[in-house]
Amino acid sequence: MIWSVIVLLIVLWALGFGFHIAGGLIHLLLVIALIALIFNLVAGRRR
């Protein structure tokens, strides 16, 4: 499930970056996706 969210956020970021939509919000989506990815990798190793 988390991977789907990460992929969706990255795709939205890429579309927004390509079409110059929403300015800083697009980069915020990328940061959220990266934080979710890092959290998932760290939490996954603890299990």
PyMOL Python script that loads the backbone (N, CA, C, O; Angstrom):
from pymol import cmd

cmd.read_pdbstr("""\
ATOM      1  N   MET A   1       0.823  -1.196   0.000  1.00  0.00           N
ATOM      2  CA  MET A   1       0.000   0.000   0.000  1.00  0.00           C
ATOM      3  C   MET A   1       0.867   1.259   0.000  1.00  0.00           C
ATOM      4  O   MET A   1       0.605   2.199  -0.751  1.00  0.00           O
ATOM      5  N   ILE A   2       1.890   1.272   0.838  1.00  0.00           N
ATOM      6  CA  ILE A   2       2.753   2.458   0.918  1.00  0.00           C
ATOM      7  C   ILE A   2       3.486   2.682  -0.396  1.00  0.00           C
ATOM      8  O   ILE A   2       3.741   3.823  -0.783  1.00  0.00           O
ATOM      9  N   TRP A   3       3.826   1.591  -1.084  1.00  0.00           N
ATOM     10  CA  TRP A   3       4.522   1.731  -2.364  1.00  0.00           C
ATOM     11  C   TRP A   3       3.617   2.387  -3.408  1.00  0.00           C
ATOM     12  O   TRP A   3       4.086   3.154  -4.248  1.00  0.00           O
ATOM     13  N   SER A   4       2.336   2.087  -3.350  1.00  0.00           N
ATOM     14  CA  SER A   4       1.382   2.710  -4.273  1.00  0.00           C
ATOM     15  C   SER A   4       1.316   4.215  -4.030  1.00  0.00           C
ATOM     16  O   SER A   4       1.279   4.999  -4.978  1.00  0.00           O
ATOM     17  N   VAL A   5       1.302   4.611  -2.776  1.00  0.00           N
ATOM     18  CA  VAL A   5       1.262   6.033  -2.432  1.00  0.00           C
ATOM     19  C   VAL A   5       2.540   6.720  -2.895  1.00  0.00           C
ATOM     20  O   VAL A   5       2.489   7.819  -3.447  1.00  0.00           O
ATOM     21  N   ILE A   6       3.670   6.089  -2.677  1.00  0.00           N
ATOM     22  CA  ILE A   6       4.954   6.663  -3.085  1.00  0.00           C
ATOM     23  C   ILE A   6       5.002   6.848  -4.594  1.00  0.00           C
ATOM     24  O   ILE A   6       5.403   7.904  -5.082  1.00  0.00           O
ATOM     25  N   VAL A   7       4.596   5.829  -5.327  1.00  0.00           N
ATOM     26  CA  VAL A   7       4.604   5.916  -6.793  1.00  0.00           C
ATOM     27  C   VAL A   7       3.650   7.011  -7.261  1.00  0.00           C
ATOM     28  O   VAL A   7       3.984   7.788  -8.156  1.00  0.00           O
ATOM     29  N   LEU A   8       2.465   7.075  -6.658  1.00  0.00           N
ATOM     30  CA  LEU A   8       1.496   8.097  -7.029  1.00  0.00           C
ATOM     31  C   LEU A   8       2.049   9.497  -6.783  1.00  0.00           C
ATOM     32  O   LEU A   8       1.896  10.375  -7.632  1.00  0.00           O
ATOM     33  N   LEU A   9       2.683   9.719  -5.647  1.00  0.00           N
ATOM     34  CA  LEU A   9       3.250  11.033  -5.343  1.00  0.00           C
ATOM     35  C   LEU A   9       4.367  11.397  -6.318  1.00  0.00           C
ATOM     36  O   LEU A   9       4.472  12.549  -6.737  1.00  0.00           O
ATOM     37  N   ILE A  10       5.194  10.430  -6.679  1.00  0.00           N
ATOM     38  CA  ILE A  10       6.286  10.700  -7.623  1.00  0.00           C
ATOM     39  C   ILE A  10       5.732  11.011  -9.013  1.00  0.00           C
ATOM     40  O   ILE A  10       6.234  11.902  -9.698  1.00  0.00           O
ATOM     41  N   VAL A  11       4.696  10.277  -9.429  1.00  0.00           N
ATOM     42  CA  VAL A  11       4.082  10.549 -10.731  1.00  0.00           C
ATOM     43  C   VAL A  11       3.454  11.937 -10.743  1.00  0.00           C
ATOM     44  O   VAL A  11       3.622  12.685 -11.707  1.00  0.00           O
ATOM     45  N   LEU A  12       2.729  12.290  -9.675  1.00  0.00           N
ATOM     46  CA  LEU A  12       2.141  13.626  -9.591  1.00  0.00           C
ATOM     47  C   LEU A  12       3.218  14.705  -9.606  1.00  0.00           C
ATOM     48  O   LEU A  12       3.039  15.761 -10.213  1.00  0.00           O
ATOM     49  N   TRP A  13       4.337  14.434  -8.937  1.00  0.00           N
ATOM     50  CA  TRP A  13       5.430  15.391  -8.919  1.00  0.00           C
ATOM     51  C   TRP A  13       5.997  15.565 -10.327  1.00  0.00           C
ATOM     52  O   TRP A  13       6.252  16.685 -10.770  1.00  0.00           O
ATOM     53  N   ALA A  14       6.190  14.446 -11.024  1.00  0.00           N
ATOM     54  CA  ALA A  14       6.752  14.509 -12.376  1.00  0.00           C
ATOM     55  C   ALA A  14       5.815  15.258 -13.325  1.00  0.00           C
ATOM     56  O   ALA A  14       6.267  16.068 -14.133  1.00  0.00           O
ATOM     57  N   LEU A  15       4.521  14.991 -13.228  1.00  0.00           N
ATOM     58  CA  LEU A  15       3.552  15.697 -14.075  1.00  0.00           C
ATOM     59  C   LEU A  15       3.533  17.188 -13.756  1.00  0.00           C
ATOM     60  O   LEU A  15       3.520  18.017 -14.666  1.00  0.00           O
ATOM     61  N   GLY A  16       3.531  17.526 -12.494  1.00  0.00           N
ATOM     62  CA  GLY A  16       3.522  18.924 -12.098  1.00  0.00           C
ATOM     63  C   GLY A  16       4.804  19.640 -12.481  1.00  0.00           C
ATOM     64  O   GLY A  16       4.785  20.811 -12.862  1.00  0.00           O
ATOM     65  N   PHE A  17       5.908  18.934 -12.379  1.00  0.00           N
ATOM     66  CA  PHE A  17       7.198  19.529 -12.744  1.00  0.00           C
ATOM     67  C   PHE A  17       7.258  19.762 -14.245  1.00  0.00           C
ATOM     68  O   PHE A  17       7.788  20.773 -14.705  1.00  0.00           O
ATOM     69  N   GLY A  18       6.708  18.818 -15.006  1.00  0.00           N
ATOM     70  CA  GLY A  18       6.728  18.929 -16.462  1.00  0.00           C
ATOM     71  C   GLY A  18       5.804  20.010 -16.985  1.00  0.00           C
ATOM     72  O   GLY A  18       6.120  20.656 -17.985  1.00  0.00           O
ATOM     73  N   PHE A  19       4.667  20.223 -16.333  1.00  0.00           N
ATOM     74  CA  PHE A  19       3.696  21.192 -16.812  1.00  0.00           C
ATOM     75  C   PHE A  19       3.668  22.474 -15.980  1.00  0.00           C
ATOM     76  O   PHE A  19       2.821  23.338 -16.210  1.00  0.00           O
ATOM     77  N   HIS A  20       4.579  22.608 -15.020  1.00  0.00           N
ATOM     78  CA  HIS A  20       4.695  23.804 -14.173  1.00  0.00           C
ATOM     79  C   HIS A  20       3.375  24.131 -13.470  1.00  0.00           C
ATOM     80  O   HIS A  20       2.877  25.254 -13.541  1.00  0.00           O
ATOM     81  N   ILE A  21       2.826  23.129 -12.797  1.00  0.00           N
ATOM     82  CA  ILE A  21       1.576  23.294 -12.059  1.00  0.00           C
ATOM     83  C   ILE A  21       1.891  23.319 -10.566  1.00  0.00           C
ATOM     84  O   ILE A  21       2.679  22.499 -10.096  1.00  0.00           O
ATOM     85  N   ALA A  22       1.310  24.213  -9.833  1.00  0.00           N
ATOM     86  CA  ALA A  22       1.308  24.264  -8.373  1.00  0.00           C
ATOM     87  C   ALA A  22       2.637  24.657  -7.746  1.00  0.00           C
ATOM     88  O   ALA A  22       2.730  24.663  -6.518  1.00  0.00           O
ATOM     89  N   GLY A  23       3.639  24.975  -8.494  1.00  0.00           N
ATOM     90  CA  GLY A  23       4.886  25.517  -7.965  1.00  0.00           C
ATOM     91  C   GLY A  23       5.507  24.686  -6.855  1.00  0.00           C
ATOM     92  O   GLY A  23       5.904  23.543  -7.078  1.00  0.00           O
ATOM     93  N   GLY A  24       5.592  25.258  -5.662  1.00  0.00           N
ATOM     94  CA  GLY A  24       6.258  24.619  -4.532  1.00  0.00           C
ATOM     95  C   GLY A  24       5.539  23.389  -4.016  1.00  0.00           C
ATOM     96  O   GLY A  24       6.159  22.527  -3.394  1.00  0.00           O
ATOM     97  N   LEU A  25       4.249  23.295  -4.263  1.00  0.00           N
ATOM     98  CA  LEU A  25       3.486  22.133  -3.797  1.00  0.00           C
ATOM     99  C   LEU A  25       4.005  20.847  -4.433  1.00  0.00           C
ATOM    100  O   LEU A  25       3.998  19.791  -3.802  1.00  0.00           O
ATOM    101  N   ILE A  26       4.448  20.938  -5.667  1.00  0.00           N
ATOM    102  CA  ILE A  26       4.954  19.761  -6.370  1.00  0.00           C
ATOM    103  C   ILE A  26       6.206  19.236  -5.662  1.00  0.00           C
ATOM    104  O   ILE A  26       6.362  18.028  -5.490  1.00  0.00           O
ATOM    105  N   HIS A  27       7.070  20.119  -5.263  1.00  0.00           N
ATOM    106  CA  HIS A  27       8.294  19.694  -4.578  1.00  0.00           C
ATOM    107  C   HIS A  27       7.975  19.161  -3.191  1.00  0.00           C
ATOM    108  O   HIS A  27       8.662  18.268  -2.694  1.00  0.00           O
ATOM    109  N   LEU A  28       6.953  19.695  -2.574  1.00  0.00           N
ATOM    110  CA  LEU A  28       6.506  19.176  -1.287  1.00  0.00           C
ATOM    111  C   LEU A  28       6.024  17.731  -1.440  1.00  0.00           C
ATOM    112  O   LEU A  28       6.289  16.904  -0.567  1.00  0.00           O
ATOM    113  N   LEU A  29       5.328  17.414  -2.525  1.00  0.00           N
ATOM    114  CA  LEU A  29       4.889  16.039  -2.788  1.00  0.00           C
ATOM    115  C   LEU A  29       6.092  15.098  -2.913  1.00  0.00           C
ATOM    116  O   LEU A  29       6.060  13.974  -2.414  1.00  0.00           O
ATOM    117  N   LEU A  30       7.134  15.559  -3.571  1.00  0.00           N
ATOM    118  CA  LEU A  30       8.334  14.731  -3.719  1.00  0.00           C
ATOM    119  C   LEU A  30       8.986  14.487  -2.357  1.00  0.00           C
ATOM    120  O   LEU A  30       9.412  13.369  -2.068  1.00  0.00           O
ATOM    121  N   VAL A  31       9.066  15.510  -1.530  1.00  0.00           N
ATOM    122  CA  VAL A  31       9.649  15.357  -0.194  1.00  0.00           C
ATOM    123  C   VAL A  31       8.833  14.373   0.632  1.00  0.00           C
ATOM    124  O   VAL A  31       9.399  13.532   1.330  1.00  0.00           O
ATOM    125  N   ILE A  32       7.499  14.470   0.558  1.00  0.00           N
ATOM    126  CA  ILE A  32       6.641  13.540   1.296  1.00  0.00           C
ATOM    127  C   ILE A  32       6.861  12.118   0.807  1.00  0.00           C
ATOM    128  O   ILE A  32       6.919  11.188   1.612  1.00  0.00           O
ATOM    129  N   ALA A  33       6.984  11.937  -0.509  1.00  0.00           N
ATOM    130  CA  ALA A  33       7.220  10.604  -1.065  1.00  0.00           C
ATOM    131  C   ALA A  33       8.561  10.051  -0.584  1.00  0.00           C
ATOM    132  O   ALA A  33       8.652   8.873  -0.239  1.00  0.00           O
ATOM    133  N   LEU A  34       9.576  10.864  -0.558  1.00  0.00           N
ATOM    134  CA  LEU A  34      10.889  10.404  -0.098  1.00  0.00           C
ATOM    135  C   LEU A  34      10.873  10.057   1.389  1.00  0.00           C
ATOM    136  O   LEU A  34      11.480   9.069   1.803  1.00  0.00           O
ATOM    137  N   ILE A  35      10.186  10.860   2.189  1.00  0.00           N
ATOM    138  CA  ILE A  35      10.083  10.562   3.619  1.00  0.00           C
ATOM    139  C   ILE A  35       9.345   9.251   3.837  1.00  0.00           C
ATOM    140  O   ILE A  35       9.743   8.443   4.675  1.00  0.00           O
ATOM    141  N   ALA A  36       8.265   9.038   3.082  1.00  0.00           N
ATOM    142  CA  ALA A  36       7.507   7.788   3.195  1.00  0.00           C
ATOM    143  C   ALA A  36       8.367   6.596   2.773  1.00  0.00           C
ATOM    144  O   ALA A  36       8.309   5.537   3.399  1.00  0.00           O
ATOM    145  N   LEU A  37       9.150   6.760   1.731  1.00  0.00           N
ATOM    146  CA  LEU A  37      10.028   5.684   1.258  1.00  0.00           C
ATOM    147  C   LEU A  37      11.084   5.349   2.314  1.00  0.00           C
ATOM    148  O   LEU A  37      11.303   4.178   2.623  1.00  0.00           O
ATOM    149  N   ILE A  38      11.725   6.356   2.858  1.00  0.00           N
ATOM    150  CA  ILE A  38      12.759   6.128   3.873  1.00  0.00           C
ATOM    151  C   ILE A  38      12.158   5.492   5.125  1.00  0.00           C
ATOM    152  O   ILE A  38      12.733   4.564   5.694  1.00  0.00           O
ATOM    153  N   PHE A  39      10.996   5.998   5.550  1.00  0.00           N
ATOM    154  CA  PHE A  39      10.331   5.430   6.719  1.00  0.00           C
ATOM    155  C   PHE A  39       9.981   3.963   6.481  1.00  0.00           C
ATOM    156  O   PHE A  39      10.149   3.132   7.374  1.00  0.00           O
ATOM    157  N   ASN A  40       9.500   3.645   5.288  1.00  0.00           N
ATOM    158  CA  ASN A  40       9.132   2.268   4.962  1.00  0.00           C
ATOM    159  C   ASN A  40      10.369   1.362   4.957  1.00  0.00           C
ATOM    160  O   ASN A  40      10.308   0.232   5.441  1.00  0.00           O
ATOM    161  N   LEU A  41      11.459   1.838   4.428  1.00  0.00           N
ATOM    162  CA  LEU A  41      12.681   1.027   4.395  1.00  0.00           C
ATOM    163  C   LEU A  41      13.219   0.785   5.802  1.00  0.00           C
ATOM    164  O   LEU A  41      13.633  -0.328   6.125  1.00  0.00           O
ATOM    165  N   VAL A  42      13.214   1.818   6.635  1.00  0.00           N
ATOM    166  CA  VAL A  42      13.719   1.685   8.002  1.00  0.00           C
ATOM    167  C   VAL A  42      12.788   0.802   8.828  1.00  0.00           C
ATOM    168  O   VAL A  42      13.262  -0.076   9.549  1.00  0.00           O
ATOM    169  N   ALA A  43      11.482   1.011   8.740  1.00  0.00           N
ATOM    170  CA  ALA A  43      10.530   0.214   9.505  1.00  0.00           C
ATOM    171  C   ALA A  43      10.498  -1.223   9.010  1.00  0.00           C
ATOM    172  O   ALA A  43      10.282  -2.142   9.800  1.00  0.00           O
ATOM    173  N   GLY A  44      10.708  -1.430   7.727  1.00  0.00           N
ATOM    174  CA  GLY A  44      10.698  -2.782   7.159  1.00  0.00           C
ATOM    175  C   GLY A  44      11.852  -3.639   7.661  1.00  0.00           C
ATOM    176  O   GLY A  44      11.710  -4.855   7.789  1.00  0.00           O
ATOM    177  N   ARG A  45      12.968  -3.030   7.938  1.00  0.00           N
ATOM    178  CA  ARG A  45      14.136  -3.786   8.422  1.00  0.00           C
ATOM    179  C   ARG A  45      13.996  -4.181   9.880  1.00  0.00           C
ATOM    180  O   ARG A  45      14.636  -5.134  10.323  1.00  0.00           O
ATOM    181  N   ARG A  46      13.175  -3.471  10.632  1.00  0.00           N
ATOM    182  CA  ARG A  46      12.996  -3.778  12.053  1.00  0.00           C
ATOM    183  C   ARG A  46      12.111  -4.994  12.259  1.00  0.00           C
ATOM    184  O   ARG A  46      12.190  -5.640  13.304  1.00  0.00           O
ATOM    185  N   ARG A  47      11.273  -5.319  11.291  1.00  0.00           N
ATOM    186  CA  ARG A  47      10.309  -6.409  11.455  1.00  0.00           C
ATOM    187  C   ARG A  47      10.951  -7.741  11.443  1.00  0.00           C
ATOM    188  O   ARG A  47      10.268  -8.757  11.571  1.00  0.00           O
TER     189      ARG A  47
END
""", "prot")
cmd.dss("prot")
cmd.show_as("cartoon", "prot")
cmd.util.cbc("prot")
cmd.orient("prot")
